[in-house]
């Protein structure tokens, strides 16, 4: 279900992708009205991510950034759920391997590059259509 909040978040994520940037969780929460409960905020974020691309192929949620520069646990859970074989290939099976910071950084860097490229291609296609 797309809400006004999810549209705002999708727009913010798209803008970040188009400029090769990330969206901090601080900024994410600032985009939410003060009375919006956390579960509703994260549901809107999930909705926004899903509107920008098929999460089985590309995940704009990778642009979220904690102080460490990495996205939160919801990104890794979503990636594992929708792209299990890719996750296991890059991170190792979570049943048997610790998910190291180095592996997380590598996975995130690759996915961010893919998202930035996806946004660039979509932006070029839109510009051609507008011309």
MDTraj code that builds the backbone (N, CA, C; nanometers):
import mdtraj as md
import numpy as np

residues = "UNK UNK UNK UNK UNK UNK UNK UNK UNK UNK UNK UNK UNK UNK UNK UNK UNK UNK UNK UNK UNK UNK UNK UNK UNK UNK UNK UNK UNK UNK UNK UNK UNK UNK UNK UNK UNK UNK UNK UNK UNK UNK UNK UNK UNK UNK UNK UNK UNK UNK UNK UNK UNK UNK UNK UNK UNK UNK UNK UNK UNK UNK UNK UNK UNK UNK UNK UNK UNK UNK UNK UNK UNK UNK UNK UNK UNK UNK UNK UNK UNK UNK UNK UNK UNK UNK UNK UNK UNK UNK UNK UNK UNK UNK UNK UNK UNK UNK UNK UNK UNK UNK UNK UNK UNK UNK UNK UNK UNK UNK UNK UNK UNK UNK UNK UNK UNK UNK UNK UNK UNK UNK UNK UNK UNK UNK UNK UNK UNK UNK UNK".split()
xyz = np.array([
    [0.0844, -0.1186, 0.0000],
    [0.0000, 0.0000, 0.0000],
    [0.0884, 0.1243, 0.0000],
    [0.0713, 0.2042, -0.1015],
    [0.1516, 0.3258, -0.1109],
    [0.0810, 0.4393, -0.0385],
    [0.1524, 0.5049, 0.0480],
    [0.1006, 0.6185, 0.1233],
    [0.1801, 0.7425, 0.0847],
    [0.1355, 0.8548, 0.1352],
    [0.2097, 0.9793, 0.1117],
    [0.3525, 0.9658, 0.1658],
    [0.3673, 0.9037, 0.2815],
    [0.5008, 0.8851, 0.3391],
    [0.5864, 0.7968, 0.2495],
    [0.5316, 0.6888, 0.1991],
    [0.6126, 0.6021, 0.1125],
    [0.6500, 0.6741, -0.0170],
    [0.5627, 0.7589, -0.0678],
    [0.5959, 0.8375, -0.1879],
    [0.7106, 0.9344, -0.1581],
    [0.7055, 0.9991, -0.0407],
    [0.8140, 1.0901, -0.0017],
    [0.9464, 1.0157, 0.0108],
    [0.9399, 0.8983, 0.0720],
    [1.0619, 0.8193, 0.0905],
    [1.1168, 0.7697, -0.0427],
    [1.0271, 0.7273, -0.1328],
    [1.0705, 0.6827, -0.2651],
    [1.1387, 0.7973, -0.3398],
    [1.0801, 0.9153, -0.3295],
    [1.1379, 1.0329, -0.3951],
    [1.2760, 1.0644, -0.3379],
    [1.2895, 1.0556, -0.2055],
    [1.4185, 1.0826, -0.1411],
    [1.5223, 0.9783, -0.1817],
    [1.4830, 0.8513, -0.1854],
    [1.5752, 0.7455, -0.2269],
    [1.6158, 0.7633, -0.3731],
    [1.5191, 0.7986, -0.4566],
    [1.5493, 0.8206, -0.5982],
    [1.6490, 0.9356, -0.6153],
    [1.6261, 1.0434, -0.5433],
    [1.7156, 1.1591, -0.5506],
    [1.8571, 1.1184, -0.5076],
    [1.8666, 1.0417, -0.4000],
    [1.9975, 0.9939, -0.3543],
    [2.0631, 0.9066, -0.4605],
    [1.9863, 0.8149, -0.5183],
    [2.0407, 0.7254, -0.6210],
    [2.0891, 0.8056, -0.7412],
    [2.0129, 0.9046, -0.7793],
    [2.0477, 0.9872, -0.8958],
    [2.1738, 1.0689, -0.8747],
    [2.2058, 1.0964, -0.7489],
    [2.3232, 1.1783, -0.7174],
    [2.4367, 1.0982, -0.6530],
    [2.4227, 0.9652, -0.6501],
    [2.5283, 0.8815, -0.5924],
    [2.5462, 0.9018, -0.4439],
    [2.4350, 0.9244, -0.3740],
    [2.4400, 0.9514, -0.2303],
    [2.3644, 0.8435, -0.1528],
    [2.3646, 0.8571, -0.0209],
    [2.2884, 0.7695, 0.0668],
    [2.1884, 0.8531, 0.1468],
    [2.0908, 0.7863, 0.2041],
    [1.9905, 0.8511, 0.2887],
    [2.0137, 0.8042, 0.4317],
    [2.0508, 0.8954, 0.5175],
    [2.0763, 0.8568, 0.6566],
    [1.9443, 0.8251, 0.7262],
    [1.9534, 0.7429, 0.8278],
    [1.8328, 0.7116, 0.9047],
    [1.7812, 0.8367, 0.9757],
    [1.8713, 0.9272, 1.0113],
    [1.8286, 1.0533, 1.0723],
    [1.7398, 1.1309, 0.9757],
    [1.7819, 1.1380, 0.8508],
    [1.7025, 1.2075, 0.7483],
    [1.5719, 1.1318, 0.7217],
    [1.5795, 1.0005, 0.7173],
    [1.4613, 0.9173, 0.6998],
    [1.3565, 0.9506, 0.8057],
    [1.3979, 0.9531, 0.9313],
    [1.3032, 0.9818, 1.0396],
    [1.2535, 1.1266, 1.0323],
    [1.3365, 1.2185, 0.9837],
    [1.2945, 1.3578, 0.9683],
    [1.1874, 1.3719, 0.8600],
    [1.1876, 1.2828, 0.7624],
    [1.0858, 1.2854, 0.6570],
    [0.9497, 1.2363, 0.7072],
    [0.9507, 1.1684, 0.8201],
    [0.8274, 1.1141, 0.8780],
    [0.7657, 1.2170, 0.9726],
    [0.6341, 1.2239, 0.9711],
    [0.5664, 1.3101, 1.0672],
    [0.5935, 1.2578, 1.2077],
    [0.5997, 1.3488, 1.3039],
    [0.6407, 1.3133, 1.4403],
    [0.5579, 1.2011, 1.5041],
    [0.4290, 1.1967, 1.4789],
    [0.3446, 1.0972, 1.5450],
    [0.3424, 0.9604, 1.4804],
    [0.4169, 0.9426, 1.3715],
    [0.4133, 0.8147, 1.2995],
    [0.4957, 0.7106, 1.3758],
    [0.4322, 0.5995, 1.4164],
    [0.5050, 0.4960, 1.4909],
    [0.6116, 0.4276, 1.4036],
    [0.7143, 0.3741, 1.4689],
    [0.8240, 0.3098, 1.3968],
    [0.7788, 0.1994, 1.3019],
    [0.6893, 0.1090, 1.3421],
    [0.6475, 0.0048, 1.2470],
    [0.5865, 0.0632, 1.1191],
    [0.5129, 0.1708, 1.1326],
    [0.4518, 0.2355, 1.0162],
    [0.5592, 0.3021, 0.9300],
    [0.6599, 0.3584, 0.9923],
    [0.7703, 0.4210, 0.9182],
    [0.8435, 0.3163, 0.8344],
    [0.8739, 0.2029, 0.8973],
    [0.9480, 0.0994, 0.8258],
    [0.8622, 0.0304, 0.7202],
    [0.7323, 0.0221, 0.7416],
    [0.6421, -0.0305, 0.6389],
    [0.6412, 0.0637, 0.5183],
    [0.6409, 0.1936, 0.5439],
    [0.6457, 0.2916, 0.4345],
    [0.7785, 0.2823, 0.3604],
    [0.8872, 0.2594, 0.4328],
    [1.0181, 0.2431, 0.3698],
    [1.0181, 0.1195, 0.2799],
    [0.9643, 0.0085, 0.3283],
    [0.9549, -0.1138, 0.2473],
    [0.8756, -0.0869, 0.1203],
    [0.7641, -0.0173, 0.1341],
    [0.6807, 0.0159, 0.0198],
    [0.7569, 0.1029, -0.0798],
    [0.8298, 0.2005, -0.0297],
    [0.9081, 0.2891, -0.1163],
    [1.0138, 0.2101, -0.1931],
    [1.0821, 0.1215, -0.1245],
    [1.1863, 0.0400, -0.1877],
    [1.1245, -0.0450, -0.2989],
    [1.0081, -0.1017, -0.2728],
    [0.9416, -0.1878, -0.3708],
    [0.8916, -0.1096, -0.4923],
    [0.8587, 0.0177, -0.4753],
    [0.8116, 0.0957, -0.5902],
    [0.9263, 0.1351, -0.6833],
    [1.0486, 0.1373, -0.6322],
    [1.1634, 0.1799, -0.7130],
    [1.2240, 0.0670, -0.7963],
    [1.1959, -0.0549, -0.7605],
    [1.2501, -0.1684, -0.8357],
    [1.2084, -0.2989, -0.7716],
    [1.2160, -0.4037, -0.8484],
    [1.1844, -0.5372, -0.7990],
    [1.2977, -0.5815, -0.7062],
    [1.2685, -0.5974, -0.5778],
    [1.3732, -0.6290, -0.4807],
    [1.4381, -0.7648, -0.5063],
    [1.3787, -0.8454, -0.5919],
    [1.4436, -0.9712, -0.6311],
    [1.5586, -0.9444, -0.7272],
    [1.5650, -0.8207, -0.7777],
    [1.6694, -0.7840, -0.8729],
    [1.7548, -0.6662, -0.8251],
    [1.6911, -0.5659, -0.7666],
    [1.7625, -0.4449, -0.7231],
    [1.6957, -0.3898, -0.5980],
    [1.7754, -0.3438, -0.5029],
    [1.7200, -0.3027, -0.3738],
    [1.7679, -0.1621, -0.3373],
    [1.6804, -0.0644, -0.3589],
    [1.7131, 0.0744, -0.3270],
    [1.7285, 0.0970, -0.1763],
    [1.6853, 0.0023, -0.0954],
    [1.7038, 0.0135, 0.0489],
    [1.8497, 0.0114, 0.0899],
    [1.9369, -0.0310, -0.0022],
    [2.0798, -0.0313, 0.0260],
    [2.1329, 0.1105, 0.0442],
    [2.0555, 0.2094, -0.0008],
    [2.0995, 0.3489, 0.0116],
    [2.0791, 0.4050, 0.1517],
    [2.0081, 0.3321, 0.2366],
    [1.9929, 0.3758, 0.3751],
    [2.1281, 0.3617, 0.4450],
    [2.1594, 0.4538, 0.5362],
    [2.2915, 0.4500, 0.5988],
    [2.2853, 0.4854, 0.7472],
    [2.3359, 0.3928, 0.8270],
    [2.3592, 0.4179, 0.9690],
    [2.4888, 0.4978, 0.9824],
    [2.5281, 0.5289, 1.1055],
    [2.6548, 0.5996, 1.1275],
    [2.7729, 0.5218, 1.0699],
    [2.7627, 0.3899, 1.0652],
    [2.8695, 0.3050, 1.0110],
    [2.8789, 0.3148, 0.8588],
    [2.7756, 0.3747, 0.7968],
    [2.7707, 0.3812, 0.6515],
    [2.6927, 0.2666, 0.5902],
    [2.6635, 0.1654, 0.6684],
    [2.5885, 0.0496, 0.6199],
    [2.4393, 0.0693, 0.6425],
    [2.3573, 0.0031, 0.5604],
    [2.2136, 0.0052, 0.5882],
    [2.1838, -0.0795, 0.7114],
    [2.0625, -0.0664, 0.7631],
    [2.0225, -0.1418, 0.8805],
    [1.9932, -0.2879, 0.8505],
    [1.9604, -0.3597, 0.9555],
    [1.9350, -0.5038, 0.9449],
    [1.8231, -0.5360, 0.8469],
    [1.7259, -0.4457, 0.8314],
    [1.6143, -0.4738, 0.7404],
    [1.6620, -0.4948, 0.5974],
    [1.7676, -0.4230, 0.5555],
    [1.8203, -0.4436, 0.4208],
    [1.8765, -0.5847, 0.4070],
    [1.9597, -0.6272, 0.5009],
    [2.0222, -0.7587, 0.4921],
    [1.9178, -0.8705, 0.5005],
    [1.8156, -0.8511, 0.5834],
    [1.7080, -0.9500, 0.5918],
    [1.6315, -0.9592, 0.4604],
    [1.6014, -0.8442, 0.4004],
    [1.5287, -0.8419, 0.2735],
    [1.6138, -0.9054, 0.1638],
    [1.7423, -0.8731, 0.1601],
    [1.8336, -0.9278, 0.0597],
    [1.8401, -1.0802, 0.0731],
    [1.8527, -1.1281, 0.1955],
    [1.8572, -1.2720, 0.2204],
    [1.7266, -1.3385, 0.1778],
    [1.6154, -1.2760, 0.2059],
    [1.4837, -1.3321, 0.1743],
    [1.4582, -1.3371, 0.0234],
    [1.4939, -1.2311, -0.0485],
    [1.4605, -1.2215, -0.1903],
    [1.5718, -1.2676, -0.2840],
    [1.6955, -1.2663, -0.2356],
    [1.8088, -1.3036, -0.3215],
    [1.9024, -1.3962, -0.2448],
    [1.8441, -1.5013, -0.1949],
    [1.9136, -1.5940, -0.1055],
    [2.0454, -1.6443, -0.1633],
    [2.0435, -1.6918, -0.2879],
    [2.1668, -1.7495, -0.3445],
    [2.2756, -1.6436, -0.3593],
    [2.2394, -1.5214, -0.4004],
    [2.3381, -1.4125, -0.4101],
    [2.3950, -1.3801, -0.2726],
    [2.3072, -1.3767, -0.1737],
    [2.3489, -1.3462, -0.0365],
    [2.4495, -1.4502, 0.0115],
    [2.4143, -1.5774, -0.0049],
    [2.5007, -1.6856, 0.0426],
    [2.6341, -1.6849, -0.0325],
    [2.6307, -1.6561, -0.1614],
    [2.7538, -1.6520, -0.2401],
    [2.8474, -1.5412, -0.1892],
    [2.7914, -1.4264, -0.1513],
    [2.8750, -1.3140, -0.1086],
    [2.9067, -1.3152, 0.0410],
    [2.8092, -1.3611, 0.1205],
    [2.8235, -1.3499, 0.2657],
    [2.8499, -1.4833, 0.3354],
    [2.8232, -1.5932, 0.2645],
    [2.8266, -1.7235, 0.3291],
    [2.6904, -1.7530, 0.3885],
    [2.6633, -1.8772, 0.4093],
    [2.5341, -1.9171, 0.4659],
    [2.5274, -1.8714, 0.6112],
    [2.4239, -1.7918, 0.6462],
    [2.4168, -1.7404, 0.7834],
    [2.4044, -1.8497, 0.8888],
    [2.3664, -1.9703, 0.8479],
    [2.3595, -2.0822, 0.9431],
    [2.4989, -2.1251, 0.9874],
    [2.5971, -2.1021, 0.9003],
    [2.7306, -2.1561, 0.9262],
    [2.8419, -2.0519, 0.9320],
    [2.8176, -1.9330, 0.8808],
    [2.9214, -1.8295, 0.8752],
    [2.8768, -1.7030, 0.9465],
    [2.9706, -1.6438, 1.0190],
    [2.9458, -1.5120, 1.0773],
    [2.9419, -1.4099, 0.9652],
    [2.8519, -1.3171, 0.9730],
    [2.8397, -1.2140, 0.8709],
    [2.9333, -1.0991, 0.9090],
    [3.0547, -1.1038, 0.8580],
    [3.1577, -1.0082, 0.8977],
    [3.1287, -0.8693, 0.8412],
    [3.1846, -0.7717, 0.9068],
    [3.1710, -0.6332, 0.8627],
    [3.2303, -0.6153, 0.7226],
    [3.3426, -0.6791, 0.6965],
    [3.4061, -0.6682, 0.5645],
    [3.3150, -0.7237, 0.4555],
    [3.2527, -0.8380, 0.4797],
    [3.1619, -0.8962, 0.3809],
    [3.0390, -0.8082, 0.3611],
    [2.9883, -0.7535, 0.4702],
    [2.8727, -0.6631, 0.4589],
    [2.9086, -0.5412, 0.3746],
    [3.0244, -0.4840, 0.3998],
    [3.0678, -0.3659, 0.3239],
    [3.0825, -0.3988, 0.1750],
    [3.1345, -0.5155, 0.1446],
    [3.1505, -0.5567, 0.0048],
    [3.0154, -0.5734, -0.0620],
    [2.9232, -0.6420, 0.0035],
    [2.7895, -0.6618, -0.0518],
    [2.7207, -0.5280, -0.0738],
    [2.7280, -0.4391, 0.0240],
    [2.6634, -0.3077, 0.0152],
    [2.7254, -0.2248, -0.0962],
    [2.8570, -0.2251, -0.1083],
    [2.9224, -0.1468, -0.2139],
    [2.8772, -0.1946, -0.3516],
    [2.8702, -0.3257, -0.3706],
    [2.8252, -0.3800, -0.4996],
    [2.6807, -0.3413, -0.5288],
    [2.5961, -0.3554, -0.4287],
    [2.4544, -0.3253, -0.4517],
    [2.4330, -0.1762, -0.4728],
    [2.5068, -0.0933, -0.4011],
    [2.4940, 0.0519, -0.4229],
    [2.5375, 0.0889, -0.5637],
    [2.6463, 0.0294, -0.6105],
    [2.6891, 0.0555, -0.7481],
    [2.5805, 0.0164, -0.8476],
    [2.5156, -0.0972, -0.8241],
    [2.4082, -0.1420, -0.9119],
    [2.2896, -0.0453, -0.9080],
    [2.2565, 0.0043, -0.7907],
    [2.1448, 0.0986, -0.7763],
    [2.1782, 0.2304, -0.8457],
    [2.2995, 0.2809, -0.8259],
    [2.3384, 0.4062, -0.8912],
    [2.3329, 0.3915, -1.0434],
    [2.3796, 0.2785, -1.0946],
    [2.3765, 0.2538, -1.2387],
    [2.2322, 0.2418, -1.2884],
    [2.1491, 0.1727, -1.2132],
    [2.0074, 0.1576, -1.2478],
    [1.9416, 0.2956, -1.2570],
    [1.9665, 0.3801, -1.1592],
    [1.9082, 0.5149, -1.1581],
    [1.9602, 0.5968, -1.2754],
    [2.0879, 0.5811, -1.3088],
    [2.1451, 0.6545, -1.4214],
    [2.0770, 0.6136, -1.5517],
    [2.0607, 0.4849, -1.5728],
    [1.9982, 0.4349, -1.6954],
    [1.8527, 0.4808, -1.7045],
    [1.7790, 0.4691, -1.5958],
    [1.6389, 0.5121, -1.5938],
    [1.6308, 0.6634, -1.6195],
    [1.7191, 0.7390, -1.5571],
    [1.7221, 0.8839, -1.5782],
    [1.7485, 0.9199, -1.7236],
    [1.8422, 0.8484, -1.7863],
    [1.8710, 0.8737, -1.9288],
    [1.7503, 0.8395, -2.0157],
    [1.6844, 0.7289, -1.9851],
    [1.5659, 0.6892, -2.0628],
    [1.4550, 0.7944, -2.0499],
    [1.4370, 0.8445, -1.9298],
    [1.3344, 0.9485, -1.9085],
    [1.3687, 1.0759, -1.9842],
    [1.4980, 1.1109, -1.9839],
    [1.5411, 1.2319, -2.0546],
    [1.5194, 1.2173, -2.2052],
    [1.5439, 1.0986, -2.2596],
    [1.5216, 1.0748, -2.4026],
    [1.3741, 1.0843, -2.4363],
    [1.2892, 1.0305, -2.3492],
    [1.1444, 1.0359, -2.3725],
    [1.0912, 1.1779, -2.3651],
    [1.1513, 1.2579, -2.2777],
    [1.1055, 1.3965, -2.2612],
    [1.1500, 1.4852, -2.3776],
    [1.2580, 1.4433, -2.4452],
    [1.3131, 1.5252, -2.5550],
    [1.2336, 1.5123, -2.6842],
])
top = md.Topology()
chain = top.add_chain()
for i, resn in enumerate(residues, 1):
    res = top.add_residue(resn, chain, resSeq=i)
    for name in ("N", "CA", "C"):
        top.add_atom(name, md.element.get_by_symbol(name[0]), res)
traj = md.Trajectory(xyz[None], top)
